Amino acid sequence: MDDRPRLDLRRLLERVEAAAPVDAVTVVAAELSDVVGARAVSFLIADFSGHALVRLGTVLPSTATTRSSGVESAHTVPLEDSPHGEVLRTQQTRVLPHPDGALVLVPVTDRGDALGVLELTLPTAPDDEGLAELSSAGHALAYVLIANRRHTDLFEWGQRTTPFSLAAEIQRRLLPASFTCEAGQFTVSGWLEPAATVGGDTFDWSLDRHTLQVSITDAVGHDVAAALLATLLVGSLRNERRRGTDLATQTRVANDAVAAHLPPGQFVTGQVLRVDLTSGRAVVVNAGHPLPLRLRDGLVEEVELEVDLPFGVEAGTEYRLQEFDLRPGDRLVLLTDGMQERGAEVMDVAATLAASRGLHPRQVVHALGAAVVRATEGHLGDDATVVCLDWYGGEPRPRDSSSGASNEHASR
């Protein structure tokens, strides 16, 4: 009979709850160190740039420190060509040789949102049962992180490898808490590549029992003025959505709010999409925004929509509710004009999307964001934002209980 120590999730959560929020990850790391005999345990959180991980919650002292704030320190690990980057991208645990035994890298993910990587140095490589237990620990750590980062700025500080401007701070608060959501019939992911001066882009989504609602918006102008304009529109859309109003009411009220509270010339383009999770019926409002792209059976085409006025141009505008079909296997991409103009036009978005068939939506939005940065040589004149929705249809799909993560729909 195997009498080796086991990870006791009840005990773990009790220890986490008894600790201060800033110590939550360290508590998890210490518990794992005790259970699996790890010589070192670290959590590396994904930074906001999408290009690096930041080491937090190290049990043993670290000498590789790049930033500090009081007693806190952060060590940046680039993702490119690194095993950590591969684990974050593939969501597969890796075991690597190490002078002290074995280095184990475990994805820390919740509903497809890749939060970071758990790194353990073990005296010997774990067996399959041990790997399954570590994967479960990685999933538990995701929930610990989500619950505790509401109470402290530590994790947010760690993720900011580049300082934020005031406009960027305002803009960040308009984005969803998670940039990816897997929920049975669909997976949705979003990404925003900011311009040097914030261009007012946002994306958002919300899920209820029967519908998914997704929005993407682009406020005119730059910097704080654009961020405040975006705040007014997104705040109005969210308020009406949370009141339970229909899509026509949400968009009409949001339009009137911008028109009423801001001077002429201030407007926001956008699309607000609502998908019935039972039927797959999609309804969208298009307020002066670039057309969505749909990848179906290997072919990319624009979803033909009528174009209504941007939000805020004319009070009292009634927006048309336009329907289009979603079939199982479809990939729908919403994007802002920053993906198409001011140097980015040399990038073939459709070709990049067509080549993305085998990628998870999280990887798709990162690939498109990276492509526009390359196309503009890192000098974006406007925010470039993209949302990718994969539609599977049918009943909710079971998740892999052994890892706490989905199968990434790799069979697609």
Order of alpha helices (4+ residues) and beta strands (2+ residues): alpha-alpha-beta-beta-beta-beta-alpha-beta-beta-beta-alpha-alpha-alpha-beta-beta-beta-beta-alpha-alpha-beta-beta-beta-beta-beta-beta-alpha-alpha-beta
